[in-house]
């Protein structure tokens, strides 16, 4: 059965970090309400990494949290991953979608180019994620997104919008004027010694 993307916090994991630390933090994090977990594709796939991905999926699925992979859609056939988050929509996206089961979640990173939103809508994507809303060390390849572009996207489509890049509890209120379903976080959670408490701070400030 296809999992649904809830509103709220969308967590991005860097699986090159220490495995014990990663899994301990994830175990805390999934006690809170999480929209989804995405695995960043900054790793070389081997049996160890594949095993870690499967551990992450099992942990998240026990709490009803969908897990997506960044770009590496071929891993859908090797694991129980729930979807793919693309940095850009591949030219053969329709062939890829046809090769996958119909219950796969599809997401895409957007910037200031609204044609990406149109392509996401055309190809039945489940969500779009604008990056980067603020300067960020983990989203340093993203241009800063103009707020009027996010507003325009919301008028073009009903696809849920997530916001990413440099978002902190203290600047969340600056996003209140924007229509969004949730926020994507990396270092704001995973660099904290108390990730569950860090999530609660975001949840207190996120727009309802």
N, C-alpha and C positions, 0 to 999 in steps of 0.2 A: 504494500500500500504506500502511496506517495506521501511523504512527510510534508507538513506545512511549514512555511517560514513565518515564525511569529515576529511580532514587532519587538523592539528593544535592542539588546546587545548582541552583536555578531562578532564572534571572537576569531582572530586569525592566529594560528599557531606556527611557530618556527621550530620544526622538529630536529634542527641541528643543535639545539641547546641540550644540556645534560638530560638524559632520559629520566632519571629518578626525579630530578627537580621538575621537569615538564609534567610527568604523570601525577606527581603529588599536587602540583598547582591545579592541574586540570580536574583532579578529583574534588578539590575544594570548589572550583568554579562551577561545575555542573550541578552543584547543590542549589544554585540560583537559577532563575529563569533565563535561559539563553535562546536566542533566535536560531542560531546555527554556529557550527564550528567549521572554519576553512583551514586547510593545511596548505601553507605557503610552499611553492615549488622550488625552493632554493637548495635542493639536495640532490645527490646522486642516488638513484634507486639501486638498492641491493636487498638481499634477504633480511638484513637487520632492519633497514628502514621500512620494508614492506611489513615486517612483523610489528613494528611500532605503530604503523598506520592502522593495522588491524586491531591492536590494543586500544587505540584512541576511538575507533569506530565502536567497538564493543562497549566501552565505558559510556560513550555519549548515547548510544542507542538504549541503554538501560534506563536512561532518563528522558527518552523520547526526543533527543536532540539530533537533527540531521547533520551529517558531515560531508563537506564538499572538498574537492581537490582543486588547486589552482592550476589551470591549463592542461595538466596531464590526464586527459580524458581516457587514455588507454587503461588506466588503473581501475576504471569502472568494471572491467572484465576480470580483474584479479581480486577484487575486494567487494565489500558491501557498501561502498561509498554511495551517497545519495545524490550527488550532483557535481557540477563543474562550475567554477568561477573563472571566467576568461579575463585576461588583461586586454585583449581585443578580440573581436569576433572573427574567427577564421573564415577564409573564403569558402571552404567546403562545409560550413556549419550544418547545412541541411542533410548532407550525406552522413555526417557524424551523428546527428539526431536520429536519423533513420536506422543507424547501426546500433543504437542504444534502446533500452526499454523505455516505455512511455512515462514511467514514473520518476524519471531523472529531473532534478532541479537544475535550472540554468540561470547563471548570473553574469553580469558584465560590469567592468569598471568604466565609468564615463568621466569625461572632463568638461571642457567648454564646447565640445562639438555635439550639437544636438542630433546630427545624423546617426550617431551611435544609438541614441534613444529610439530613433525610428527603426533601425535595424533590429534592436532588441524586441520591439513591439511586433515587427514583421515575422520574427522567428519564434515567437511565443515564449520569450524569456520570462522567468518568474520574478526577477527583481533586478534593479540597477543600483550601482554604488558609485557615488560621486567622490572623487579623490583628486586633490587634497583640499580640504576645507580651510586648514591652517597649516603653517610650516610644520614639517614633521621629519624626524630622523629616519623613520621606517617607511615613509612614503616620499622619499626625496626624488623619485623619478616622475612625480606627478606635478603638473602645474597647479597653481591655486585656482580653485573653481569660483567663478562669479556667482553670487547668490541669485542674480536674475536668471541665470541659466537653469538652476535647480527649479526655480519657480516656473519657468517656461516648460520644463520637462513635465512637471506635474499637470500642466494644462494639456499636454500632448497625449498623455497616457495615464492609465490607472495602475500600471505596474508599480509595486511598492518600491519606494526610494530609500536607500540607505546612504548615510554620510560617513566619510572616513578621512583620516589624516589630521594629526595634531589636535584631536578633540580631547579636552580635559574637563573635569567637573566644573572648573572655574570659568571655562569659556562656552559651556553648553548653552547658556542662556542667550548667547549671540545667535544661535541657530533657531530660536523660537519662532522667528518670522517665516521659517521655511517649512514646507510640507514634507515630512519624512516619517518612515515607519520605524527606523532604528539607526544605530550607529555601529560602525565597525572599529574594533580596537585591537591593538597589538601590545605595544609597550606599556600603555596605560594600565593594563592588567597584568601581563606576564612579567614585567620588571618589578612588580610590587612584592614585598615579602609577605603581604597579606592580601592575596588576590581576591578572596571573597569579600573582604571589607572594601577593597577598591571598587568592585562591581557595585556594591551597595551605594557608594558615593555617587556613581554615575546614575544609578537607578533613581536616586533622590532628586537629581537635577534634570533628568531626561524629560522632554516634553511628552505629556500624556495625550 
